[in-house]
Amino acid sequence: MACSSCSTGKDGQPRGCKNNGTCGTDGCNKLTVFDWLSNMSLPNDQKPFDCVEVRFKNSRKEFFRNTENLSLSIGDVVATQAKSGHDVGVVTLTGELVRIQMKHKKVSPDDKTIPKIYRKATQRDIDIWQKCRDKEEGIKKRSREIAILLKLQMKLSDVEFQGDGSKATFYYTADDRVDFRQLIKDMAKAFGIRIEMRQIGYRQEAQRLGGIGSCGRELCCSTWLTDFRSVSTASARYQQLALNPQKLAGQCGKLKCCLNYELDMYLEALKNFPPSDCKLKTKKGIAFCQKADIFKETLWFSYKDEPATWHTLSKDQVLEILELNKKNEKIASLEEYAADNVIEEKTTFENVVGQDSLTRFDRPKKKKRRKKKRRKPKSKASSNAK
């Protein structure tokens, strides 16, 4: 996710815009939406939708009304209305798709409180905006030092300046309620700007900061995921995953959002699947379920007295045995059913080392006995010549 102007330089920093993936060319923006209606003309007597979607730092997006009928396209830098002063953002979506996005975000298009767009950003607006963005890292470091001196149990994760530089929003995470009134006074005195504190969750923090997940791809929350659904350990149990917190937790410290991606498929497959705690009654004894494979529709059972010996049964066989048990009928043994599921494994490869044993190097080498060469007896002619 990087445009041509954001390519990496020699020092590891972006070579062009130096905004770490948040430039205005819309080539490396987070949560970018492709406008597939851009090449289609509107029907007759229909005016274009007067609202646009504008993205600010990281993934924060808001809707604004284009009251001045400006010709805006994706990637334009605009000056928008704020509570006091103005803000600067990048247009990420225009046209009828904005109406769909507003419906998805439950924002009414007829809402009169929607802020408006003032103008396209001038060079002066962009210069002030860039200067404020350059100061964010230094202010974030200084504000963390002030919070540590005040011994506040909070973590300042990000700072976002308003486009005109008159206000800064500090995003923080905390487990308990924090009294940061003294912190605001000290920061306002040190930085000379208006301060707004906004608490976010750990998932929102990971979304703003971004990163690489254990799958090797960028975090879903920082690229395309827009809503955070609750994830529980039951999702891992249904998918028969080991309940290891180190593997199931993401960079935010919470359960990974991807645990919900395939959950519906597993729940649908488990509707016609025997329960994992089912017991099979046989004349040889009671058998318990040890393992189940949803995709292969296979279950493994073992007797109570022989827990180490597993017998492979198909889903239909288990359902058949359960129906017989409901009628108070017992089967002879599991071995009769398991014999039908034995599959002979066929070797589909050839040993490139000439069918040699892998442990051939572990065996001690046998010492070869050297055969003594017998000396030929000297002939009489050679002895007489001497």
DAQUIJO-V274646 format. One record per residue. N is the residue number from 1. RES is the residue in one letter. SS is DSSP state (@ for helix, = for strand, . for the rest). PHI is phi in degrees with one decimal (999 if undefined). Layout:
# DAQUIJO-V274646
n=N res=RES ss=SS phi=PHI
n=N res=RES ss=SS phi=PHI
This chain:
# DAQUIJO-V274646
n=1 res=M ss=. phi=999
n=2 res=A ss=. phi=-153.7
n=3 res=C ss=. phi=-88.0
n=4 res=S ss=@ phi=-67.2
n=5 res=S ss=@ phi=-79.4
n=6 res=C ss=@ phi=-102.0
n=7 res=S ss=. phi=-62.4
n=8 res=T ss== phi=-72.2
n=9 res=G ss=. phi=-91.4
n=10 res=K ss=. phi=-69.1
n=11 res=D ss=. phi=-87.8
n=12 res=G ss=. phi=87.9
n=13 res=Q ss=. phi=-94.5
n=14 res=P ss== phi=-57.4
n=15 res=R ss=. phi=-81.7
n=16 res=G ss=. phi=-95.0
n=17 res=C ss=. phi=-75.9
n=18 res=K ss=. phi=57.2
n=19 res=N ss=. phi=-109.8
n=20 res=N ss=. phi=55.4
n=21 res=G ss=. phi=84.8
n=22 res=T ss=. phi=-131.0
n=23 res=C ss=. phi=-82.0
n=24 res=G ss=. phi=-92.8
n=25 res=T ss=. phi=-82.7
n=26 res=D ss=. phi=63.9
n=27 res=G ss=. phi=-96.5
n=28 res=C ss=. phi=-129.3
n=29 res=N ss=. phi=-75.5
n=30 res=K ss=. phi=-81.9
n=31 res=L ss=. phi=56.2
n=32 res=T ss=. phi=-73.2
n=33 res=V ss=. phi=-109.3
n=34 res=F ss=. phi=-84.0
n=35 res=D ss=. phi=-86.1
n=36 res=W ss=. phi=-82.6
n=37 res=L ss=. phi=-105.0
n=38 res=S ss=. phi=-66.6
n=39 res=N ss=. phi=-92.3
n=40 res=M ss=. phi=-104.1
n=41 res=S ss=. phi=-86.1
n=42 res=L ss=. phi=-77.1
n=43 res=P ss=. phi=-62.5
n=44 res=N ss=. phi=-63.8
n=45 res=D ss=. phi=63.4
n=46 res=Q ss=. phi=-116.9
n=47 res=K ss=. phi=-86.2
n=48 res=P ss=. phi=-65.6
n=49 res=F ss=. phi=-64.2
n=50 res=D ss=. phi=-90.0
n=51 res=C ss== phi=-113.1
n=52 res=V ss== phi=-130.9
n=53 res=E ss== phi=-103.9
n=54 res=V ss== phi=-121.9
n=55 res=R ss== phi=-107.7
n=56 res=F ss=. phi=-109.8
n=57 res=K ss=. phi=-59.7
n=58 res=N ss=. phi=58.9
n=59 res=S ss=. phi=-106.1
n=60 res=R ss=. phi=-75.8
n=61 res=K ss== phi=-127.1
n=62 res=E ss== phi=-140.8
n=63 res=F ss== phi=-104.7
n=64 res=F ss== phi=-134.5
n=65 res=R ss== phi=-97.0
n=66 res=N ss=. phi=-89.7
n=67 res=T ss=. phi=-76.1
n=68 res=E ss=. phi=-89.6
n=69 res=N ss=. phi=54.2
n=70 res=L ss=. phi=-76.2
n=71 res=S ss=. phi=-82.8
n=72 res=L ss=. phi=-108.0
n=73 res=S ss=. phi=-136.0
n=74 res=I ss=. phi=-64.0
n=75 res=G ss=. phi=104.6
n=76 res=D ss=. phi=-72.6
n=77 res=V ss== phi=-92.2
n=78 res=V ss== phi=-127.8
n=79 res=A ss== phi=-99.4
n=80 res=T ss== phi=-115.7
n=81 res=Q ss== phi=-73.7
n=82 res=A ss=. phi=-131.6
n=83 res=K ss=. phi=-61.4
n=84 res=S ss=. phi=-145.3
n=85 res=G ss=. phi=83.4
n=86 res=H ss== phi=-139.5
n=87 res=D ss== phi=-121.0
n=88 res=V ss== phi=-122.7
n=89 res=G ss== phi=-144.6
n=90 res=V ss== phi=-117.2
n=91 res=V ss== phi=-70.9
n=92 res=T ss== phi=-111.7
n=93 res=L ss== phi=-160.7
n=94 res=T ss=. phi=-136.2
n=95 res=G ss=. phi=85.3
n=96 res=E ss=@ phi=-70.6
n=97 res=L ss=@ phi=-66.4
n=98 res=V ss=@ phi=-65.6
n=99 res=R ss=@ phi=-61.4
n=100 res=I ss=@ phi=-67.6
n=101 res=Q ss=@ phi=-64.4
n=102 res=M ss=@ phi=-66.0
n=103 res=K ss=@ phi=-66.1
n=104 res=H ss=@ phi=-66.7
n=105 res=K ss=. phi=-86.8
n=106 res=K ss=. phi=60.5
n=107 res=V ss=. phi=-114.4
n=108 res=S ss=. phi=-76.8
n=109 res=P ss=. phi=-65.2
n=110 res=D ss=. phi=-90.4
n=111 res=D ss=. phi=-67.4
n=112 res=K ss=. phi=-80.4
n=113 res=T ss=. phi=-88.1
n=114 res=I ss=. phi=-65.5
n=115 res=P ss=. phi=-66.2
n=116 res=K ss== phi=-116.5
n=117 res=I ss== phi=-95.3
n=118 res=Y ss== phi=-75.7
n=119 res=R ss== phi=-168.6
n=120 res=K ss== phi=-72.8
n=121 res=A ss=. phi=-64.2
n=122 res=T ss=. phi=-83.6
n=123 res=Q ss=@ phi=-63.9
n=124 res=R ss=@ phi=-65.8
n=125 res=D ss=@ phi=-61.8
n=126 res=I ss=@ phi=-68.4
n=127 res=D ss=@ phi=-64.2
n=128 res=I ss=@ phi=-62.7
n=129 res=W ss=@ phi=-62.6
n=130 res=Q ss=@ phi=-67.6
n=131 res=K ss=@ phi=-62.9
n=132 res=C ss=@ phi=-66.8
n=133 res=R ss=@ phi=-66.1
n=134 res=D ss=@ phi=-70.2
n=135 res=K ss=@ phi=-85.6
n=136 res=E ss=@ phi=-65.6
n=137 res=E ss=@ phi=-64.8
n=138 res=G ss=@ phi=-66.2
n=139 res=I ss=@ phi=-69.2
n=140 res=K ss=@ phi=-63.8
n=141 res=K ss=@ phi=-65.6
n=142 res=R ss=@ phi=-66.9
n=143 res=S ss=@ phi=-67.3
n=144 res=R ss=@ phi=-65.6
n=145 res=E ss=@ phi=-64.4
n=146 res=I ss=@ phi=-66.0
n=147 res=A ss=@ phi=-65.9
n=148 res=I ss=@ phi=-69.7
n=149 res=L ss=@ phi=-64.6
n=150 res=L ss=. phi=-82.8
n=151 res=K ss=. phi=57.4
n=152 res=L ss=. phi=-92.3
n=153 res=Q ss=. phi=-86.1
n=154 res=M ss=. phi=-152.1
n=155 res=K ss== phi=-128.2
n=156 res=L ss== phi=-82.1
n=157 res=S ss== phi=-97.5
n=158 res=D ss== phi=-158.2
n=159 res=V ss== phi=-128.7
n=160 res=E ss== phi=-129.9
n=161 res=F ss== phi=-85.7
n=162 res=Q ss=. phi=-73.5
n=163 res=G ss=. phi=-59.4
n=164 res=D ss=. phi=-89.7
n=165 res=G ss=. phi=76.7
n=166 res=S ss=. phi=-91.0
n=167 res=K ss== phi=-148.8
n=168 res=A ss== phi=-133.3
n=169 res=T ss== phi=-104.7
n=170 res=F ss== phi=-103.6
n=171 res=Y ss== phi=-97.5
n=172 res=Y ss== phi=-140.1
n=173 res=T ss== phi=-122.7
n=174 res=A ss=. phi=-157.4
n=175 res=D ss=. phi=-79.4
n=176 res=D ss=. phi=-118.7
n=177 res=R ss=. phi=-71.5
n=178 res=V ss=. phi=-120.2
n=179 res=D ss=. phi=-92.8
n=180 res=F ss=. phi=-107.5
n=181 res=R ss=@ phi=-64.9
n=182 res=Q ss=@ phi=-69.2
n=183 res=L ss=@ phi=-63.9
n=184 res=I ss=@ phi=-64.3
n=185 res=K ss=@ phi=-63.2
n=186 res=D ss=@ phi=-68.3
n=187 res=M ss=@ phi=-71.8
n=188 res=A ss=@ phi=-64.9
n=189 res=K ss=@ phi=-71.9
n=190 res=A ss=@ phi=-78.8
n=191 res=F ss=@ phi=-103.7
n=192 res=G ss=. phi=69.7
n=193 res=I ss=. phi=-135.8
n=194 res=R ss== phi=-78.3
n=195 res=I ss== phi=-114.4
n=196 res=E ss== phi=-130.0
n=197 res=M ss== phi=-100.4
n=198 res=R ss== phi=-135.2
n=199 res=Q ss== phi=-86.0
n=200 res=I ss=. phi=-127.8
n=201 res=G ss=. phi=-83.6
n=202 res=Y ss=@ phi=-69.5
n=203 res=R ss=@ phi=-68.9
n=204 res=Q ss=@ phi=-65.9
n=205 res=E ss=@ phi=-65.8
n=206 res=A ss=@ phi=-64.7
n=207 res=Q ss=@ phi=-65.3
n=208 res=R ss=@ phi=-73.3
n=209 res=L ss=@ phi=-81.7
n=210 res=G ss=. phi=75.0
n=211 res=G ss=. phi=153.3
n=212 res=I ss== phi=-111.4
n=213 res=G ss=. phi=-82.9
n=214 res=S ss=. phi=-67.7
n=215 res=C ss=. phi=-80.6
n=216 res=G ss=. phi=90.1
n=217 res=R ss=. phi=-109.0
n=218 res=E ss== phi=-66.7
n=219 res=L ss=. phi=-59.9
n=220 res=C ss=@ phi=-62.7
n=221 res=C ss=@ phi=-66.6
n=222 res=S ss=@ phi=-97.9
n=223 res=T ss=@ phi=-117.7
n=224 res=W ss=. phi=-139.0
n=225 res=L ss=. phi=-77.8
n=226 res=T ss=. phi=-110.0
n=227 res=D ss=. phi=-126.1
n=228 res=F ss=. phi=-110.6
n=229 res=R ss=. phi=-92.6
n=230 res=S ss=. phi=-68.6
n=231 res=V ss=. phi=-119.7
n=232 res=S ss=. phi=-119.8
n=233 res=T ss=@ phi=-68.7
n=234 res=A ss=@ phi=-63.5
n=235 res=S ss=@ phi=-63.0
n=236 res=A ss=@ phi=-72.4
n=237 res=R ss=@ phi=-66.7
n=238 res=Y ss=@ phi=-61.7
n=239 res=Q ss=. phi=-91.7
n=240 res=Q ss=. phi=58.3
n=241 res=L ss=. phi=-97.3
n=242 res=A ss=. phi=-68.7
n=243 res=L ss=. phi=-79.5
n=244 res=N ss=. phi=-104.1
n=245 res=P ss=@ phi=-59.5
n=246 res=Q ss=@ phi=-68.2
n=247 res=K ss=@ phi=-90.6
n=248 res=L ss=@ phi=-87.3
n=249 res=A ss== phi=-91.0
n=250 res=G ss=. phi=-92.8
n=251 res=Q ss=. phi=-70.8
n=252 res=C ss=. phi=-80.5
n=253 res=G ss=. phi=88.3
n=254 res=K ss=. phi=-99.1
n=255 res=L ss== phi=-64.3
n=256 res=K ss=. phi=-64.0
n=257 res=C ss=@ phi=-66.7
n=258 res=C ss=@ phi=-70.8
n=259 res=L ss=@ phi=-67.1
n=260 res=N ss=@ phi=-90.7
n=261 res=Y ss=. phi=-65.5
n=262 res=E ss=. phi=-105.7
n=263 res=L ss=@ phi=-65.2
n=264 res=D ss=@ phi=-62.5
n=265 res=M ss=@ phi=-66.5
n=266 res=Y ss=@ phi=-66.6
n=267 res=L ss=@ phi=-64.2
n=268 res=E ss=@ phi=-68.4
n=269 res=A ss=@ phi=-71.1
n=270 res=L ss=@ phi=-79.5
n=271 res=K ss=@ phi=-63.4
n=272 res=N ss=@ phi=-102.3
n=273 res=F ss=. phi=-107.8
n=274 res=P ss=. phi=-60.8
n=275 res=P ss=. phi=-65.8
n=276 res=S ss=. phi=-70.7
n=277 res=D ss=. phi=-100.0
n=278 res=C ss=. phi=-74.1
n=279 res=K ss== phi=-124.8
n=280 res=L ss== phi=-107.2
n=281 res=K ss== phi=-96.4
n=282 res=T ss== phi=-126.6
n=283 res=K ss=. phi=-70.0
n=284 res=K ss=. phi=-84.7
n=285 res=G ss=. phi=145.4
n=286 res=I ss== phi=-85.5
n=287 res=A ss== phi=-113.1
n=288 res=F ss== phi=-112.5
n=289 res=C ss== phi=-79.5
n=290 res=Q ss== phi=-103.2
n=291 res=K ss== phi=-159.3
n=292 res=A ss== phi=-140.7
n=293 res=D ss== phi=-118.6
n=294 res=I ss=. phi=-68.1
n=295 res=F ss=. phi=-70.7
n=296 res=K ss=. phi=-86.8
n=297 res=E ss=. phi=55.0
n=298 res=T ss== phi=-128.7
n=299 res=L ss== phi=-129.3
n=300 res=W ss== phi=-116.2
n=301 res=F ss== phi=-122.4
n=302 res=S ss== phi=-141.9
n=303 res=Y ss== phi=-73.1
n=304 res=K ss=. phi=-63.3
n=305 res=D ss=. phi=-84.6
n=306 res=E ss=. phi=-127.7
n=307 res=P ss=. phi=-70.2
n=308 res=A ss=. phi=-82.8
n=309 res=T ss=. phi=-99.9
n=310 res=W ss=. phi=-103.9
n=311 res=H ss== phi=-120.0
n=312 res=T ss== phi=-88.9
n=313 res=L ss== phi=-129.2
n=314 res=S ss== phi=-83.1
n=315 res=K ss=@ phi=-63.6
n=316 res=D ss=@ phi=-65.4
n=317 res=Q ss=@ phi=-65.3
n=318 res=V ss=@ phi=-65.4
n=319 res=L ss=@ phi=-64.0
n=320 res=E ss=@ phi=-65.9
n=321 res=I ss=@ phi=-67.4
n=322 res=L ss=@ phi=-64.9
n=323 res=E ss=@ phi=-66.7
n=324 res=L ss=@ phi=-67.5
n=325 res=N ss=@ phi=-66.3
n=326 res=K ss=@ phi=-66.9
n=327 res=K ss=. phi=-91.0
n=328 res=N ss=. phi=62.1
n=329 res=E ss=. phi=-111.9
n=330 res=K ss=. phi=-115.5
n=331 res=I ss== phi=-84.2
n=332 res=A ss=. phi=-68.0
n=333 res=S ss=. phi=-163.1
n=334 res=L ss=@ phi=-76.4
n=335 res=E ss=@ phi=-62.7
n=336 res=E ss=@ phi=-65.1
n=337 res=Y ss=@ phi=-78.8
n=338 res=A ss=@ phi=-69.1
n=339 res=A ss=@ phi=-66.0
n=340 res=D ss=@ phi=-76.2
n=341 res=N ss=@ phi=-102.2
n=342 res=V ss=. phi=-75.7
n=343 res=I ss=. phi=-115.1
n=344 res=E ss=. phi=-76.5
n=345 res=E ss=. phi=-81.7
n=346 res=K ss=. phi=-103.6
n=347 res=T ss=. phi=-78.9
n=348 res=T ss=. phi=-106.4
n=349 res=F ss=. phi=-138.8
n=350 res=E ss=. phi=-115.1
n=351 res=N ss=. phi=-79.0
n=352 res=V ss=. phi=-75.8
n=353 res=V ss=. phi=-95.3
n=354 res=G ss=. phi=80.0
n=355 res=Q ss=. phi=57.9
n=356 res=D ss=. phi=-84.3
n=357 res=S ss=. phi=-76.3
n=358 res=L ss=. phi=-72.2
n=359 res=T ss=. phi=-100.3
n=360 res=R ss=. phi=-68.6
n=361 res=F ss=. phi=-80.9
n=362 res=D ss=. phi=-80.5
n=363 res=R ss=. phi=-79.2
n=364 res=P ss=. phi=-67.3
n=365 res=K ss=. phi=-74.4
n=366 res=K ss=. phi=-82.2
n=367 res=K ss=. phi=-75.9
n=368 res=K ss=. phi=-81.8
n=369 res=R ss=. phi=-83.1
n=370 res=R ss=. phi=-80.7
n=371 res=K ss=. phi=-82.6
n=372 res=K ss=. phi=-75.2
n=373 res=K ss=. phi=-77.6
n=374 res=R ss=. phi=-79.2
n=375 res=R ss=. phi=-78.0
n=376 res=K ss=. phi=-75.3
n=377 res=P ss=. phi=-67.3
n=378 res=K ss=. phi=-70.1
n=379 res=S ss=. phi=-78.8
n=380 res=K ss=@ phi=-70.2
n=381 res=A ss=@ phi=-67.8
n=382 res=S ss=@ phi=-68.3
n=383 res=S ss=@ phi=-74.9
n=384 res=N ss=@ phi=-69.1
n=385 res=A ss=@ phi=-67.6
n=386 res=K ss=. phi=-69.0
